[in-house]
Amino acid sequence: MPMKRIVLMMLVAFVAGTSTVYGQGKPQCPKIVLDDPEFYLSDVGDGIIGIKDSEHIWRFYHLNGNPLNGKTYKSPLNQKPVFNSGVCPVQQVDKEKQWILLKKDGSEIVLPNNISRVSNFKDGLALAEIDWQWCYIDVTGKKVFPQLKPNANTIVLDVKPLRCNRRAYDDGNEYKKGFIDKTGKVVIPAKYTRVRDFTDNLAIVSEDWDDKVVKVIDVTGREISIIPERFSRNYLTDFVNGVATTYDEETDKPVIIDKDMNIVASFYIIERGFYKDGGSDALAIVVRNEGEAPVLVNTKGEYVADAFINDDRTTSSGKVEENKTMLHNDGDDGHGWVDTGFAGTGFKLTDNKIGFIHGRDVHSFNSKYFAIGTFDKSGHAHAIMYEVVGHGKQDLDGSTYEILEPHHVIMDKNGAPVVEIVVPKED
């Protein structure tokens, strides 16, 4: 997430009259020292993170704080370079049209000049534009699967992941979507307008642009069921353990449904549904009944743990108030925020504990962080800790407050700071 250095006095109103602040502490971990107070972080991939400065220049670092190779690179503004499968596509700083595959050992593969765009890799494959034609390339930069003529969205250039030995592809001839296997063989013809990636050998596909006919298919393309129009397409999640979450427009309730379209459980609110790549794949955050506190449930709708959601809808007792909109924000009590990014959801479990869902487990750790960003697929997140560096007095009433200095860290899935991002102090 983009983040400018927070001025020390930013939280004066928040900490006035208090002596203990959640998120206090000084990280004990390796450091990456920056010379620009404005920075942007990529996701962690292959143990490497990219950091962009205010001039849109990228540098890459190991999580032990050491530079990858000390060189600088560029990337299109709408593409965040992330390592995957051992490589990361970047551009030369002084020659932006020259693409490079940066390897995790710091070496480079210089790609031919006729390649004008390269996506990030997923599971060994990337989309590339060669002589104005889209194709697939492997981690060496070699063109593969020449029989395929993929289409590409240049605004959000993205190659689909390989799941259940199936990768969604967009046919540039038919402008329809289908699936290939890891060898590039078309195993499900391109006949759909929209497709979801496979999860647990099931995929959700649409046969029309209005999403009137939406189906569940298996890895052979066989139709398992047709999703009734009563179940909202906008809130439909991936199928995990044979079930998905969605919204039932007939009963006006969010529900868990199985692959045969039976309702497994219904709730007052589903705050976070099932997503296979979301870290929260087998758990959901729900409110069972109006006025009750949020809880974690499994794919059977069964209670797993309490989940305090820190937002404008929740009272200090954890009860959900009526007729208010659920907001994902950082609140004003220092517990951090609920983050609905695809790779982890933060929530307050008990006093001084912040938890998040990662994989099929619930992790919790001491609330040493003031704010926690989205967990990426490697189980890392950008977080902020605050160190007390002094005290001051309010001009009007003379009350004291703590002067806090922020520390930006990359945190692992157990809540431990892995590396600190040190930014220069403003004069």
Summary of the structure (lengths in Angstrom):
residues: 427
radius of gyration: 23.6
end to end distance: 24.3
largest distance: 75.0
contacts: 1359
relative contact order: 0.13
helix: 3%
strand: 42%
